[in-house]
Amino acid sequence: MGNAASSSSSHAVVPPAYDITLQKHHQRHVIKPKRSKSAFSVLTLGCTSAPDYPESLPSQDTTLGDREEKISYEAPPPLYAFSTNDLLEDHAAAAYKDFQKDYPGYTSTWILDALRRSDFGRLDRVGETYVDYMGGSLYPESLIRVHTDFLHNNILGNTHSLNNASKLSAHCAEEARQAVLSFFRAPAGYTVVFTANASAALKLVGEAFPFVEGSTYVLGADSHNSVHGIRQYAKQRGADVHYIESTPTGGLEASDAKNILAAHRPHSSSTPSLFALTGQSNVSNSKNPLTLIRYASSLGYSTLLDAAALAPTSIVSLTDTPVDAMAVSFYKMFGFPTGVGALVVKESFLAQLNRPWFAGGTVDVVQAPGNIVTMVSEMHERFEDGTINYLNLPAITQGLRFLSAYLPFLPLRLSNLTHYLTTSLSELKHEQNGAPVVRVLSRIPCRKLKSVGEQSDAGSTISFIFLTPAGEQMPLSFIEHAASSQNISLRTGCMCNPGGAAALLSLRSDMDRLYPGVTMKEFEKHVGHELGVVRVSLGLASNFQDTYRVLRFASTMGEERSRRAMWRTWSDEKIGTAF
């Protein structure tokens, strides 16, 4: 009638016959996190209890002056940390020496150079420059090998059964849940609901939140469409929607946010209200102050954090930022698997949500025909529709262990590379008349990081546009075509973030003129050019050579002969496609 086996299987003990710890993978150049009693190597996969992640990692907040922990790694890197052939390519050696002088702390992150060769060597083998980490991180090859070995040596079954294969799957699912809670330093009272991605996690909150007449939904204009989409549920139930305007470089001002929140605070518990905060913009590179979560909570709001863009390169502590619910996508964090996200959520908040339907896996008893439904006892299972992605959940545990080893080094490395690339792009000039080639639109970090363990006040995304010698915006489709021809994977467009893109492109007043049924083509015709920006985003495997190749490509846009040749090729392909 329902799913009586599900709650039992979630606490099943793994049968002794299953030996699911693999110890044979190559492990050099890996920093290991603090181990629990039954933990194992960062590059070893199995279903054991989740490790205790290093307590020494600093918590993420974007307010200057907050506590930071600096770790000293002043010893010179070993010779194998440098890839000499790569640095000599395209005359990059001299540029790299200059870069090291300006950013001496970069060499402290040499372990990521070793990781680049051991787990991401395919980038250099195929000659691809990948700078779309905000779209999706690249998977480390060791994670794929170990996960494949695990699947090869074990039998997993649907978690809604009670056979041995199902018990193993249920145990691995529970281990993944605990790994997520440990990684985000969640205190008691939190649980994890596995979803298809961060968008599905946000939708889950929107469709089930108890909006009523008089409720309020507050959000920032610089948010992903999945956050904007919640307004549909709010409006359908009579709630008011209030936006916090973006700054010209995206993000929001804390004072503006507090004013909006205070002005529309819920009057009583009978009008549940929701505040959704974007931790980091996927287009403007802005990090919003997480202290707004506590402020909104003090006013009576339920709180929701979109951490899809924040979590891959920043340390997020739910102990320090006790948000009611947080959405993440794991492929954005460590590349594999796709199709698995999570809502990390307080059980007390889940109890307030009213789901508009039920499904297999969420119920204990269903009267059919009839109207009686008894939901399962486990709170998280009430929100996991159907069968969870049990074959891939073991990779979540392993991926989090993998990322935890390298996460302390990422802010320093990526901040240095972002500063370098942003500054260098802004200095490019057209050889014809000295006009700027690039206009950087996204937020630039206010300070240069110098030590491993520091946290940046902005992300590692650069949004910009290319300009003709006359100062007009070059077509985005031309830029993407030209970049692809040089094996550079970047992204163009509005990045599913219309408010953030409108802020960067000064299109706020144009947004007010939109009408029901308007198409993108009509909007672009009104503006006079293709809408959006060029986005370069850095991540786990990024190195100096990547940024140097992007810079070399950008410089060709200032060379008349090179630009015209690329334009002819693009135009010919457009004509051929049309025919």
Helices and strands as residue ranges (DSSP letters): H 4-9, G 79-81, H 84-88, G 89-91, H 92-102, G 104-109, H 110-119, H 121-126, E 129-130, H 141-153, H 164-183, E 190-195, H 198-208, E 216-220, H 225-228, H 230-236, E 240-244, H 254-263, E 274-278, H 291-298, E 302-306, E 325-329, H 330-334, E 341-346, H 347-350, E 363-366, E 373-375, G 380-383, H 393-406, G 407-409, H 410-426, E 438-440, E 461-466, H 476-485, E 488-489, E 491-493, H 498-504, H 508-512, H 520-527, E 533-537, H 544-556, H 560-578
